[in-house]
């Protein structure tokens, strides 16, 4: 990673979203997806629903825009 990059990590076992929904690490981990970015570079991320939940923890303006875009992706994936 470069000096100006950072990674957000869910450190608690469970965190509440702004509407009170509980987001647990175990649930996010159980519903994760793995993808290859390059032949030797794999990443693991929560599924779309999990990503949306993590963005609902803070709901900063950039989180709200991310939620909107992730919802579009989820709708496209479902069609």
Residue pairs with C-beta under 8 A, 6 or more apart in sequence:
1 7
8 54
10 23
10 25
10 28
10 54
12 25
13 24
13 25
13 26
14 22
14 23
14 24
14 25
15 22
15 23
15 57
16 22
16 23
16 57
17 23
17 53
17 56
17 57
18 56
18 57
18 58
18 59
19 56
21 53
21 56
23 50
23 53
23 54
23 56
23 57
27 50
28 46
28 50
28 53
28 54
31 46
31 47
31 49
31 50
32 44
32 45
32 46
32 47
32 50
33 44
33 45
33 46
33 47
34 42
34 43
34 44
35 42
35 43
35 45
36 42
37 43
45 51
46 53
46 54
48 70
48 73
48 74
48 77
49 74
51 66
51 70
52 67
52 70
52 71
52 74
55 63
55 64
55 66
55 67
55 70
56 63
56 67
59 67
